[in-house]
Amino acid sequence: MRVGEKTHHLLSDYLNALKQGKVEAGNIQSFKDLIVEEMRSEFEASKTRDYTSYDRDHKFWLSEHYYGENVDDKLEEVIQKVVNNLDVFVQSDRHQKVQHYFKTAKMVFVEKPRQKDFESMKLNLYSIPELRNLNVMAAPDFGVVFSDNKYLIIDRKTGQEKMDTDSTSDQLKIYALKTLLKSRINIDDVEIEGYEVYLPSLHEIGGKIEKTDIDYIIKKLKDDMEYQQQFIVDGDIVKNEPLPHAKFPRVKSEKKCASCTFRKVCEELKNFE
């Protein structure tokens, strides 16, 4: 029920206000009240929506309602999780660090997920010939420029924490690559740290981004693009050859299948195989 998305909206709303000096001890509750009102309103709109037709003016919906599930008793639980994520952050030392960044750093970036700016999300890959025609978009939740050669990237997570805690995610590597390309600097000349921070535990995974990380993610992009290009017929993307359905085996876990938002489509596709 979109815990991650709503947590993202709530924390971004709060941090952008904090950055502008519009947060006081007495008005933190107002940010919670707004997200709670929004979640309840959207829940009711989703619950009463006619799913047999497409309404371009009302695109919001929950997959639970689409499948006719009664999740009325889950809403308040989800709301509390979202609100608690803000409480945990505000009461942590991370909150103090953020306030310090706003006062001392050269620049602080706070994403505004409610105002999508797709142009600013694009990576400028023109300096990598093999990737010039590739469109990659990425925007971290939070970034700090301490100086011309020192950067910090934070990406918040609300899902299950990864078991592998010793590696830096590809997502953080993409963010670091974007920073290098945008600033036209070399990884050897700067220090970039990137972390995934999980809520509500505040556990972080990541560390310093090395040259091997940048080399790896560039190679991965090249490999992925090369793989996709093999399906372009006569250089015409309209003639793309779709992979056979056997390339997409169904999951054998009933638990995963039950929570998959595409399970209806999956069932219908069985009639064509």
Secondary structure as a PSIPRED ss2 file (coil, helix, strand):
# PSIPRED VFORMAT (PSIPRED V4.0)

   1 M C   1.000  0.000  0.000
   2 R C   1.000  0.000  0.000
   3 V H   0.000  1.000  0.000
   4 G H   0.000  1.000  0.000
   5 E H   0.000  1.000  0.000
   6 K H   0.000  1.000  0.000
   7 T H   0.000  1.000  0.000
   8 H H   0.000  1.000  0.000
   9 H H   0.000  1.000  0.000
  10 L H   0.000  1.000  0.000
  11 L H   0.000  1.000  0.000
  12 S H   0.000  1.000  0.000
  13 D H   0.000  1.000  0.000
  14 Y H   0.000  1.000  0.000
  15 L H   0.000  1.000  0.000
  16 N H   0.000  1.000  0.000
  17 A H   0.000  1.000  0.000
  18 L H   0.000  1.000  0.000
  19 K H   0.000  1.000  0.000
  20 Q C   1.000  0.000  0.000
  21 G C   1.000  0.000  0.000
  22 K C   1.000  0.000  0.000
  23 V C   1.000  0.000  0.000
  24 E C   1.000  0.000  0.000
  25 A H   0.000  1.000  0.000
  26 G H   0.000  1.000  0.000
  27 N H   0.000  1.000  0.000
  28 I H   0.000  1.000  0.000
  29 Q H   0.000  1.000  0.000
  30 S H   0.000  1.000  0.000
  31 F H   0.000  1.000  0.000
  32 K H   0.000  1.000  0.000
  33 D H   0.000  1.000  0.000
  34 L H   0.000  1.000  0.000
  35 I H   0.000  1.000  0.000
  36 V H   0.000  1.000  0.000
  37 E H   0.000  1.000  0.000
  38 E H   0.000  1.000  0.000
  39 M H   0.000  1.000  0.000
  40 R H   0.000  1.000  0.000
  41 S H   0.000  1.000  0.000
  42 E H   0.000  1.000  0.000
  43 F H   0.000  1.000  0.000
  44 E H   0.000  1.000  0.000
  45 A H   0.000  1.000  0.000
  46 S H   0.000  1.000  0.000
  47 K H   0.000  1.000  0.000
  48 T C   1.000  0.000  0.000
  49 R C   1.000  0.000  0.000
  50 D C   1.000  0.000  0.000
  51 Y C   1.000  0.000  0.000
  52 T C   1.000  0.000  0.000
  53 S C   1.000  0.000  0.000
  54 Y C   1.000  0.000  0.000
  55 D C   1.000  0.000  0.000
  56 R C   1.000  0.000  0.000
  57 D C   1.000  0.000  0.000
  58 H C   1.000  0.000  0.000
  59 K C   1.000  0.000  0.000
  60 F C   1.000  0.000  0.000
  61 W C   1.000  0.000  0.000
  62 L C   1.000  0.000  0.000
  63 S H   0.000  1.000  0.000
  64 E H   0.000  1.000  0.000
  65 H H   0.000  1.000  0.000
  66 Y H   0.000  1.000  0.000
  67 Y C   1.000  0.000  0.000
  68 G C   1.000  0.000  0.000
  69 E C   1.000  0.000  0.000
  70 N C   1.000  0.000  0.000
  71 V C   1.000  0.000  0.000
  72 D H   0.000  1.000  0.000
  73 D H   0.000  1.000  0.000
  74 K H   0.000  1.000  0.000
  75 L H   0.000  1.000  0.000
  76 E H   0.000  1.000  0.000
  77 E H   0.000  1.000  0.000
  78 V H   0.000  1.000  0.000
  79 I H   0.000  1.000  0.000
  80 Q H   0.000  1.000  0.000
  81 K H   0.000  1.000  0.000
  82 V H   0.000  1.000  0.000
  83 V H   0.000  1.000  0.000
  84 N H   0.000  1.000  0.000
  85 N H   0.000  1.000  0.000
  86 L H   0.000  1.000  0.000
  87 D H   0.000  1.000  0.000
  88 V H   0.000  1.000  0.000
  89 F H   0.000  1.000  0.000
  90 V H   0.000  1.000  0.000
  91 Q C   1.000  0.000  0.000
  92 S C   1.000  0.000  0.000
  93 D H   0.000  1.000  0.000
  94 R H   0.000  1.000  0.000
  95 H H   0.000  1.000  0.000
  96 Q H   0.000  1.000  0.000
  97 K H   0.000  1.000  0.000
  98 V H   0.000  1.000  0.000
  99 Q H   0.000  1.000  0.000
 100 H H   0.000  1.000  0.000
 101 Y H   0.000  1.000  0.000
 102 F H   0.000  1.000  0.000
 103 K H   0.000  1.000  0.000
 104 T H   0.000  1.000  0.000
 105 A C   1.000  0.000  0.000
 106 K C   1.000  0.000  0.000
 107 M E   0.000  0.000  1.000
 108 V E   0.000  0.000  1.000
 109 F E   0.000  0.000  1.000
 110 V E   0.000  0.000  1.000
 111 E C   1.000  0.000  0.000
 112 K C   1.000  0.000  0.000
 113 P C   1.000  0.000  0.000
 114 R C   1.000  0.000  0.000
 115 Q C   1.000  0.000  0.000
 116 K C   1.000  0.000  0.000
 117 D C   1.000  0.000  0.000
 118 F H   0.000  1.000  0.000
 119 E H   0.000  1.000  0.000
 120 S H   0.000  1.000  0.000
 121 M H   0.000  1.000  0.000
 122 K E   0.000  0.000  1.000
 123 L C   1.000  0.000  0.000
 124 N C   1.000  0.000  0.000
 125 L C   1.000  0.000  0.000
 126 Y C   1.000  0.000  0.000
 127 S C   1.000  0.000  0.000
 128 I C   1.000  0.000  0.000
 129 P H   0.000  1.000  0.000
 130 E H   0.000  1.000  0.000
 131 L H   0.000  1.000  0.000
 132 R C   1.000  0.000  0.000
 133 N C   1.000  0.000  0.000
 134 L C   1.000  0.000  0.000
 135 N C   1.000  0.000  0.000
 136 V C   1.000  0.000  0.000
 137 M E   0.000  0.000  1.000
 138 A C   1.000  0.000  0.000
 139 A C   1.000  0.000  0.000
 140 P C   1.000  0.000  0.000
 141 D C   1.000  0.000  0.000
 142 F E   0.000  0.000  1.000
 143 G E   0.000  0.000  1.000
 144 V E   0.000  0.000  1.000
 145 V E   0.000  0.000  1.000
 146 F E   0.000  0.000  1.000
 147 S E   0.000  0.000  1.000
 148 D C   1.000  0.000  0.000
 149 N C   1.000  0.000  0.000
 150 K E   0.000  0.000  1.000
 151 Y E   0.000  0.000  1.000
 152 L E   0.000  0.000  1.000
 153 I E   0.000  0.000  1.000
 154 I E   0.000  0.000  1.000
 155 D E   0.000  0.000  1.000
 156 R E   0.000  0.000  1.000
 157 K E   0.000  0.000  1.000
 158 T C   1.000  0.000  0.000
 159 G C   1.000  0.000  0.000
 160 Q C   1.000  0.000  0.000
 161 E C   1.000  0.000  0.000
 162 K C   1.000  0.000  0.000
 163 M C   1.000  0.000  0.000
 164 D C   1.000  0.000  0.000
 165 T C   1.000  0.000  0.000
 166 D C   1.000  0.000  0.000
 167 S C   1.000  0.000  0.000
 168 T C   1.000  0.000  0.000
 169 S C   1.000  0.000  0.000
 170 D H   0.000  1.000  0.000
 171 Q H   0.000  1.000  0.000
 172 L H   0.000  1.000  0.000
 173 K H   0.000  1.000  0.000
 174 I H   0.000  1.000  0.000
 175 Y H   0.000  1.000  0.000
 176 A H   0.000  1.000  0.000
 177 L H   0.000  1.000  0.000
 178 K H   0.000  1.000  0.000
 179 T H   0.000  1.000  0.000
 180 L H   0.000  1.000  0.000
 181 L H   0.000  1.000  0.000
 182 K H   0.000  1.000  0.000
 183 S H   0.000  1.000  0.000
 184 R C   1.000  0.000  0.000
 185 I C   1.000  0.000  0.000
 186 N C   1.000  0.000  0.000
 187 I H   0.000  1.000  0.000
 188 D H   0.000  1.000  0.000
 189 D H   0.000  1.000  0.000
 190 V C   1.000  0.000  0.000
 191 E E   0.000  0.000  1.000
 192 I E   0.000  0.000  1.000
 193 E E   0.000  0.000  1.000
 194 G E   0.000  0.000  1.000
 195 Y E   0.000  0.000  1.000
 196 E E   0.000  0.000  1.000
 197 V E   0.000  0.000  1.000
 198 Y E   0.000  0.000  1.000
 199 L C   1.000  0.000  0.000
 200 P C   1.000  0.000  0.000
 201 S C   1.000  0.000  0.000
 202 L C   1.000  0.000  0.000
 203 H C   1.000  0.000  0.000
 204 E E   0.000  0.000  1.000
 205 I E   0.000  0.000  1.000
 206 G E   0.000  0.000  1.000
 207 G E   0.000  0.000  1.000
 208 K E   0.000  0.000  1.000
 209 I C   1.000  0.000  0.000
 210 E C   1.000  0.000  0.000
 211 K H   0.000  1.000  0.000
 212 T H   0.000  1.000  0.000
 213 D H   0.000  1.000  0.000
 214 I H   0.000  1.000  0.000
 215 D H   0.000  1.000  0.000
 216 Y H   0.000  1.000  0.000
 217 I H   0.000  1.000  0.000
 218 I H   0.000  1.000  0.000
 219 K H   0.000  1.000  0.000
 220 K H   0.000  1.000  0.000
 221 L H   0.000  1.000  0.000
 222 K H   0.000  1.000  0.000
 223 D H   0.000  1.000  0.000
 224 D H   0.000  1.000  0.000
 225 M H   0.000  1.000  0.000
 226 E H   0.000  1.000  0.000
 227 Y H   0.000  1.000  0.000
 228 Q H   0.000  1.000  0.000
 229 Q H   0.000  1.000  0.000
 230 Q C   1.000  0.000  0.000
 231 F C   1.000  0.000  0.000
 232 I C   1.000  0.000  0.000
 233 V E   0.000  0.000  1.000
 234 D C   1.000  0.000  0.000
 235 G C   1.000  0.000  0.000
 236 D E   0.000  0.000  1.000
 237 I H   0.000  1.000  0.000
 238 V H   0.000  1.000  0.000
 239 K H   0.000  1.000  0.000
 240 N C   1.000  0.000  0.000
 241 E C   1.000  0.000  0.000
 242 P C   1.000  0.000  0.000
 243 L C   1.000  0.000  0.000
 244 P C   1.000  0.000  0.000
 245 H H   0.000  1.000  0.000
 246 A H   0.000  1.000  0.000
 247 K H   0.000  1.000  0.000
 248 F C   1.000  0.000  0.000
 249 P C   1.000  0.000  0.000
 250 R C   1.000  0.000  0.000
 251 V C   1.000  0.000  0.000
 252 K C   1.000  0.000  0.000
 253 S C   1.000  0.000  0.000
 254 E H   0.000  1.000  0.000
 255 K H   0.000  1.000  0.000
 256 K H   0.000  1.000  0.000
 257 C H   0.000  1.000  0.000
 258 A H   0.000  1.000  0.000
 259 S H   0.000  1.000  0.000
 260 C C   1.000  0.000  0.000
 261 T C   1.000  0.000  0.000
 262 F C   1.000  0.000  0.000
 263 R H   0.000  1.000  0.000
 264 K H   0.000  1.000  0.000
 265 V H   0.000  1.000  0.000
 266 C H   0.000  1.000  0.000
 267 E H   0.000  1.000  0.000
 268 E H   0.000  1.000  0.000
 269 L H   0.000  1.000  0.000
 270 K H   0.000  1.000  0.000
 271 N H   0.000  1.000  0.000
 272 F H   0.000  1.000  0.000
 273 E C   1.000  0.000  0.000
